Each structure stands twice: as structure tokens, then as C-alpha cells.
Amino acid sequence: MGSTTNITISNPSKTAEMAAGIRALHRRRAKQPLFDDPHALAMCGDFWRRVVSSDCLSVLVVDTLLATASGIMPLVYTRARFGEDLLEASIKDGLDQYVIVGAGYDTFSARRPDLMEKLTLYELDQAATQQSKRERMKAAGIKEHENVHYVAADLNQEKLHEALARVNFDKTRPALFSWFGVTYYLEMESIKETLTSISSHMASGSAIMFDYLADPDLTPYGFIRMQEDSANFVARRGEPWISSFVPDELPGFLGELGYETVNHLKPEEVGPHYFSETDDITYPAFMGLYHGVVGKTRNS
């Protein structure tokens, strides 16, 4: 059974819930899903489960009522594919520690038992979201893998390395940190703190991967309405976008914090990288994907 530490906090994340619904809907609708999550539906609450399971309801809710947010949806499964491809490559290079920061209703441990045998996984999230996820796993008959450590944490209240110090995380060995769906909800100072917490306290060769919002002033003309609608949608649900980056300046920003850029797909590059014109999927060209490694000169 996976271990856990507890801190009491608020309510489960609404955006994490929606992300699970988007992954489930992508699996149901796509002929060849970019990211196939067979457990996503089990991670949905009653509302999203009903929506995803019904073609009529999904058209009504997702394509009509939530039309202003539908543009951002491809980000959810695209970043998941980006991250899992990098994880597989890292495991081949000998990585054996994986940390999902803001894990939400991620189902990696259930989906990939083949990779879990080679990893120790640490899932960090607020206690309420984590508890909700574990209850849904139990209800669906999904067993918790013995190599998973659940770390209930609020990174607004404590630093990442401090949260990991509460479990048997080995900071002398490299780890890959997945940080998707988080940066744009944080103040820039909090983003720097988490990035520095990794580059200053983790082993050389540790890596970070995350998605980010590009500076709205740089949004391509054809995506301005989509960007504004998406921002308004999450703001109305109490989780507004706060921070953004200038993509061309991102490698320099990360470099100052101790990272060497390995993979960086700027917002306008992501769509062409993953989708062809026949896929009938439009990636939101204001969200980028980044992967950097802690440099040996910074932390050795």
C-alpha cells in the first residue's frame, strides 16, 4: 500500500476534476488518442462521468455550455503525452525517482505498472484533492501501488524539498519532477521558489517539466478570443491564471535558476509537433511546454 502524510486543506481542485474529464472525453472521442488514459473516467465525479459517457450530454455540456473553455482542452492530454514520453526516455537512462507536483487525478501508477516496477513515485497535492482521488481509486477497484508515496502538501505554505523530506525521498539521486497544470495559477515568486527548491536541493541531473502560459500580449491574433475565454472560465471557478512567461526569455530565466534547457516547445510549436491537419484538433497556441535539467555546475 502506498504511504501518505496528511495536512488538512480546503476542497478538491475543480480544475483537476475537469482535467480528468477531458482525458476521459479524449479517449472516448479520438480515433487514435494522443494520450490514452483508461482510468480517467473512474477519476471523474458524477457530473463528468455522466457527461463523458453520453454523446448527447458531451455535445451539450462540452461543445455548447463549456464552449468558451473547450479551446484549452487539448493542452491537458498534450502535456500528458509530452511528459510521459520524457519519463520513458529518462527511465531508459537510469532514472528511478519520479515526483508529480500537483498530481490531481493523475492515474500514472495504475496505467503503467510496467514503469512503476522501476520507479519510486511521489505524488504531491493538497490533502482534499488527494483524499478524493484515493477514494475514487478504491471505489473503482484500483489498488494503490506499493511504490507510491502520497504527500499532502500546500506549496504556498512549505517548500517542495521540505515536503519531500517528510517521506523517504532520496535527494542524493536524480529525480524527474512533473509540474503540469500549475505554474499559471501561482505568483512568480512561488514559481521561482519551487524551481529553486529543486535546483538547489536535489541531485545533479534532476529534471523539471512543466507547461506555461505565454504572455497574453504575444498571443497569435487567431487565438486571442480563445485565450481570453479560457482565462475568464478558470477565473470564474476561483482558480485564476496569475503568471505568464515570454517564451524566448524562458531558457534564460531557468538558466539563472540552475537549469539547462533540454526540450522547449514554444506555444506555436506544440500543435504542429503533435497534430496533423487531419486530426481536427486545434492546440491553444498560447501554452508552451518546457523540460530542463539541473546543471552540474549548479548542484554537484
C-alpha positions as CSV (number, residue, x, y, z in Angstrom):
1,M,0.0,0.0,0.0
2,G,1.3,3.5,-0.8
3,S,2.3,5.6,2.1
4,T,0.9,9.0,2.9
5,T,1.4,12.1,5.0
6,N,-1.5,14.3,6.0
7,I,-2.2,18.1,6.1
8,T,-5.8,19.3,6.2
9,I,-6.8,21.7,3.4
10,S,-10.0,23.1,1.7
11,N,-11.8,21.4,-1.1
12,P,-10.7,19.2,-4.1
13,S,-9.5,21.2,-7.1
14,K,-12.2,21.9,-9.7
15,T,-9.6,22.2,-12.5
16,A,-8.1,18.8,-11.5
17,E,-11.5,17.3,-11.8
18,M,-12.1,18.9,-15.2
19,A,-8.7,17.6,-16.4
20,A,-9.7,14.1,-15.6
21,G,-13.0,14.6,-17.5
22,I,-11.0,16.0,-20.5
23,R,-8.7,13.0,-20.6
24,A,-11.7,10.6,-20.4
25,L,-13.5,12.5,-23.2
26,H,-10.4,12.5,-25.4
27,R,-10.2,8.7,-25.0
28,R,-13.9,8.3,-26.0
29,R,-13.9,10.7,-29.0
30,A,-10.5,10.4,-30.6
31,K,-9.9,7.6,-33.2
32,Q,-6.3,7.4,-32.0
33,P,-5.9,9.2,-28.7
34,L,-2.7,11.2,-28.3
35,F,-2.8,10.1,-24.7
36,D,-4.8,7.1,-23.7
37,D,-6.0,7.1,-20.0
38,P,-8.3,4.1,-19.4
39,H,-8.7,5.1,-15.8
40,A,-9.7,8.7,-16.3
41,L,-13.4,8.1,-16.3
42,A,-13.1,6.4,-12.8
43,M,-11.4,9.6,-11.6
44,C,-14.4,11.7,-12.6
45,G,-17.1,12.7,-10.2
46,D,-20.8,12.0,-11.0
47,F,-21.2,15.1,-13.2
48,W,-18.2,14.5,-15.5
49,R,-18.8,10.7,-15.6
50,R,-22.3,11.3,-17.0
51,V,-21.1,13.9,-19.5
52,V,-18.3,11.8,-20.8
53,S,-20.5,8.6,-21.0
54,S,-23.2,10.3,-23.1
55,D,-22.6,11.6,-26.6
56,C,-25.6,13.9,-26.3
57,L,-24.6,15.2,-22.9
58,S,-21.0,15.8,-24.0
59,V,-22.1,17.8,-27.0
60,L,-24.5,19.8,-24.9
61,V,-22.1,20.4,-22.0
62,V,-18.6,20.5,-23.6
63,D,-19.3,21.8,-27.1
64,T,-22.1,24.2,-26.1
65,L,-22.2,25.2,-22.4
66,L,-18.5,25.0,-21.9
67,A,-17.6,26.1,-25.5
68,T,-15.6,29.1,-24.1
69,A,-13.3,26.6,-22.3
70,S,-13.1,23.9,-24.9
71,G,-10.2,25.6,-26.7
72,I,-7.8,24.9,-23.8
73,M,-8.8,21.2,-23.5
74,P,-6.1,19.8,-25.9
75,L,-3.5,21.2,-23.6
76,V,-4.5,18.6,-21.0
77,Y,-3.7,15.4,-23.0
78,T,-0.8,17.0,-25.0
79,R,1.2,17.9,-21.9
80,A,0.5,14.4,-20.5
81,R,2.0,12.9,-23.7
82,F,4.9,15.2,-23.6
83,G,5.7,14.3,-20.0
84,E,5.2,10.6,-20.4
85,D,7.5,10.4,-23.4
86,L,10.2,12.2,-21.5
87,L,9.7,10.0,-18.5
88,E,10.1,6.8,-20.5
89,A,13.3,8.2,-22.0
90,S,14.6,9.1,-18.5
91,I,13.9,5.6,-17.2
92,K,16.0,4.2,-20.0
93,D,18.8,6.4,-18.9
94,G,18.5,5.0,-15.3
95,L,16.1,7.3,-13.6
96,D,14.3,5.7,-10.7
97,Q,12.5,8.6,-8.8
98,Y,9.5,10.4,-10.2
99,V,7.7,13.3,-8.5
100,I,4.3,14.5,-9.7
101,V,3.8,18.0,-8.2
102,G,0.1,18.9,-8.2
103,A,-0.9,15.3,-9.1
104,G,-4.6,15.9,-9.1
105,Y,-6.4,12.8,-10.5
106,D,-3.3,11.5,-12.4
107,T,-3.5,7.8,-13.0
108,F,0.1,7.0,-13.9
109,S,0.6,4.4,-11.2
110,A,-2.4,2.5,-12.4
111,R,-1.9,2.9,-16.1
112,R,1.8,2.0,-16.3
113,P,2.6,-0.9,-13.9
114,D,5.5,-1.8,-16.3
115,L,7.2,1.5,-15.4
116,M,6.1,1.5,-11.8
117,E,8.3,-1.6,-11.2
118,K,11.3,0.6,-12.0
119,L,10.3,3.7,-10.0
120,T,9.5,5.2,-6.7
121,L,6.7,7.7,-7.3
122,Y,5.9,10.7,-5.1
123,E,2.6,12.4,-5.6
124,L,2.2,15.8,-4.1
125,D,-1.1,17.7,-3.9
126,Q,-3.4,19.4,-1.4
127,A,-4.9,17.0,1.0
128,A,-8.6,17.3,-0.1
129,T,-7.8,16.5,-3.8
130,Q,-5.5,13.7,-2.7
131,Q,-8.1,12.1,-0.4
132,S,-10.8,12.4,-3.1
133,K,-8.6,10.7,-5.7
134,R,-7.7,7.8,-3.4
135,E,-11.4,7.3,-2.5
136,R,-12.3,7.2,-6.2
137,M,-9.5,4.7,-6.9
138,K,-10.8,2.5,-4.1
139,A,-14.3,2.7,-5.4
140,A,-13.1,1.7,-8.9
141,G,-11.1,-1.2,-7.5
142,I,-7.8,0.3,-8.4
143,K,-5.1,-0.8,-6.0
144,E,-2.6,1.7,-4.7
145,H,0.9,0.6,-5.8
146,E,3.4,-0.1,-3.1
147,N,5.9,2.2,-4.7
148,V,3.7,5.3,-4.4
149,H,4.1,7.8,-1.6
150,Y,1.3,10.3,-1.2
151,V,2.5,13.6,0.2
152,A,-0.3,16.0,1.2
153,A,1.2,19.5,0.8
154,D,0.4,23.1,0.1
155,L,3.5,24.6,-1.7
156,N,2.2,28.1,-0.7
157,Q,2.9,27.1,2.9
158,E,6.1,25.0,2.6
159,K,8.9,24.4,0.1
160,L,8.9,21.4,-2.2
161,H,12.1,19.9,-0.7
162,E,10.7,20.3,2.8
163,A,7.6,18.4,1.8
164,L,9.6,15.6,0.3
165,A,11.8,15.5,3.4
166,R,8.8,14.2,5.3
167,V,8.9,10.9,3.3
168,N,11.9,8.7,2.4
169,F,12.8,10.7,-0.7
170,D,16.5,10.3,-1.6
171,K,17.8,13.7,-2.7
172,T,21.2,12.2,-3.4
173,R,19.8,10.5,-6.6
174,P,18.3,12.3,-9.6
175,A,14.6,12.6,-9.9
176,L,12.2,13.8,-12.6
177,F,9.6,16.4,-11.5
178,S,6.4,16.7,-13.4
179,W,4.7,20.0,-12.8
180,F,1.9,20.3,-15.3
181,G,-1.2,22.4,-14.9
182,V,0.2,24.5,-12.1
183,T,2.5,27.4,-13.0
184,Y,-0.1,29.8,-14.3
185,Y,-2.0,29.6,-11.0
186,L,1.0,30.7,-9.0
187,E,2.6,34.0,-8.2
188,M,6.0,34.3,-10.0
189,E,7.8,34.3,-6.6
190,S,6.2,30.9,-5.8
191,I,7.2,29.5,-9.2
192,K,10.8,30.6,-8.5
193,E,10.7,29.1,-5.1
194,T,9.7,25.7,-6.4
195,L,12.2,25.7,-9.2
196,T,15.0,26.8,-6.8
197,S,13.9,24.2,-4.3
198,I,14.7,21.5,-7.0
199,S,17.9,23.1,-8.4
200,S,19.4,23.9,-5.0
201,H,18.4,20.8,-3.0
202,M,18.1,17.9,-5.5
203,A,20.8,15.8,-7.1
204,S,22.6,17.0,-10.2
205,G,20.8,15.5,-13.2
206,S,17.3,16.0,-11.7
207,A,14.9,17.5,-14.2
208,I,11.7,19.5,-14.3
209,M,9.0,19.5,-16.9
210,F,6.0,21.9,-16.9
211,D,3.6,23.8,-19.1
212,Y,3.2,27.6,-19.0
213,L,1.1,30.4,-20.2
214,A,2.8,32.8,-22.7
215,D,2.5,36.5,-22.1
216,P,-1.1,37.3,-23.3
217,D,0.4,40.2,-25.4
218,L,2.1,37.6,-27.5
219,T,-1.0,35.5,-28.2
220,P,-1.4,35.0,-32.0
221,Y,-4.3,37.0,-33.4
222,G,-6.4,34.0,-34.2
223,F,-6.1,32.7,-30.6
224,I,-6.8,35.9,-28.7
225,R,-10.5,35.2,-28.1
226,M,-9.7,31.6,-27.1
227,Q,-7.1,32.8,-24.6
228,E,-9.4,35.4,-23.1
229,D,-12.4,32.9,-22.9
230,S,-10.2,30.3,-21.2
231,A,-8.8,32.8,-18.7
232,N,-12.3,34.0,-17.8
233,F,-13.5,30.5,-17.4
234,V,-11.0,29.4,-14.8
235,A,-11.2,32.7,-13.0
236,R,-15.0,32.3,-12.6
237,R,-14.3,28.9,-10.9
238,G,-12.0,30.5,-8.4
239,E,-8.6,29.4,-9.9
240,P,-7.5,32.4,-12.0
241,W,-4.4,32.5,-14.2
242,I,-1.8,34.7,-12.5
243,S,1.6,34.2,-14.1
244,S,2.9,34.1,-17.7
245,F,6.2,34.0,-19.5
246,V,7.8,35.4,-22.6
247,P,8.8,32.1,-24.4
248,D,12.0,33.4,-25.8
249,E,13.1,34.5,-22.4
250,L,12.2,31.3,-20.6
251,P,15.6,29.4,-21.1
252,G,17.4,32.4,-19.7
253,F,15.1,32.6,-16.7
254,L,15.6,28.9,-16.0
255,G,19.3,29.2,-16.6
256,E,19.6,31.7,-13.8
257,L,17.9,29.3,-11.5
258,G,20.3,26.5,-12.4
259,Y,18.7,24.6,-15.3
260,E,20.0,23.6,-18.7
261,T,17.1,23.6,-21.3
262,V,16.7,20.2,-22.9
263,N,13.3,20.3,-24.6
264,H,11.3,23.5,-25.1
265,L,8.3,23.6,-27.3
266,K,7.1,27.2,-27.7
267,P,3.3,27.7,-27.8
268,E,3.2,27.9,-31.6
269,E,5.4,24.8,-31.9
270,V,3.3,22.4,-29.9
271,G,0.4,21.9,-32.2
272,P,2.5,21.1,-35.3
273,H,4.7,18.8,-33.3
274,Y,1.8,16.6,-32.1
275,F,-1.1,17.1,-34.5
276,S,-1.5,17.0,-38.3
277,E,-4.1,19.0,-40.1
278,T,-6.2,15.9,-40.4
279,D,-6.5,15.4,-36.6
280,D,-9.3,18.0,-36.3
281,I,-7.6,19.3,-33.1
282,T,-6.5,22.9,-32.6
283,Y,-3.9,23.2,-29.9
284,P,-4.1,26.5,-27.9
285,A,-1.1,28.4,-29.3
286,F,-0.6,30.3,-26.1
287,M,0.6,27.4,-23.9
288,G,4.2,26.1,-24.1
289,L,5.9,23.0,-22.8
290,Y,9.3,23.0,-21.1
291,H,11.9,20.4,-19.9
292,G,15.1,21.4,-18.2
293,V,17.8,19.6,-16.2
294,V,19.7,20.7,-13.1
295,G,23.2,21.6,-14.4
296,K,26.2,20.0,-12.9
297,T,27.8,23.4,-12.3
298,R,24.9,24.5,-10.1
299,N,24.5,21.4,-8.0
300,S,27.2,18.8,-7.8
